[in-house]
């Protein structure tokens, strides 16, 4: 029910809206306001008129009064849930009751608004409904795209920056030159290296990955070049190095900036001469491995500081490919969500779907950990969802917090009273929905008296006019 801030909603394209109200003047005013925002609007004054319009057109959003000639807004809502579930519905009424609000939530209306209301608030509510429809369509498009990408390589995305990277990697793969892949941690640099390998003439041979930052400095040479038995303490048998293991294939050296200077000298020699000498051996071994290196550090800066050899730098950077951070390709977020969920389903962890608010929250998060952080967030959410639909509450706390901070920093500041009021209204609605309209249970859940709950419901247009008593819908 509209989990993201109304101040930030910006509909990316005009909406097709059906406006249903038996008050002709109200229809005219609201239709003019919607058209003023660029939306395409049809109107109807009763349920039969709305039904006729729905048989001819699929609308993005339907805004309907609850009490109508020939039926009510719930009849329209139920019809749409059966025949056009992607259409979002906003119900309006001049006789707001808690029972109607609960019923609207149960029937999966997007929003429920009580007359009289401010026109700008009305437009914001409709805009939010349109935004949720857009996010649902984005998720559906993501599933379709993934199905068509089932047999394609490892990089998932359709954003221009990623497509450009894929094209560059494909062009490089047809050569045998050394490649340096640069990018922030978690962007998928190894996936780019694998893509180059799989599209090269070496695809049938080994792809060997070494994290230079994860191997102790005392063992890095033995790891890369191999060692003879007894070459050092613990060398109980002869071992071939990673260069030999990658012979005729591809050797991926991740975090190349962490390589010690002594090892850099020997690596340069291997690249120049095509042979390496295992630790403790007298004779070199011929090797033919395509080298792809990666780093999240500025190697030019390391060269200036004397921590990385300049000749090695130019040797490994014949071609440089930059992997964009996730914040530069937010259009790929929905596709990545579906990709990770598909992998989780194959591992036996299933969810029924993804709430559009989840996509909105993830698209707004800065993701300092990039795609790796997104993958962990989806796994975290899927575990907490227990097989149900993923919702914002299932996301890691830091993502929810970062998203809220980012929205508030980019949005015009409202008064504190307005912000508190909006939060209180939404929280009351959630409590009532959670307790299925049982007011005493909702009051207990919120830690307030039944009378206080009733007063707050009336204040926010969620209560009826029967006073602070009234019968629970139990």
Buried (B, 14 or more C-beta within 10 A) or exposed (E): BBBBBBBBBEBEEBBBBBBBBBEEEBBEBBBEBBEEBEBBBBBBBBBEBBBEBBEEEEBBBBBBBBBBEEBBBBBBBEBBBEEBEEBBBBBBBEEBBBBBBBBBBEBBBBBBBBBEBEEEEBBBBBBBBBBBBBBBBBBEBBBEBBEEBEEEBEBBBBBEBBEEBBEBBBEBBEBEEBBBBBBBEBBBBBBBBBBBBBBBEBEEBBBBBBBBBEBEEEBBBBBBBBBBEEBEEEBEEBBEBBBBBBBEBBBBBBBBBBBBEEBBEBBBBBBEEEBBBBBBBEEBBEBBBBBBBBBBBEBEEBBEEEBBBEEBBEBBBBBEBBBBBBEBBBBBBBBBBBBBBBEBEEEEBEBEBBBBBBBBBBBBBBBBBBBBBBBBBBBBBBEBBEEEEBBBEBBBEEBBEBBBEBBBEEEEEBEEEEBEBBEEBBEBBBBBBEBEBBBEBBBBBBEBEBEEBBBBBBEBBBBBEEEBEBEEBE
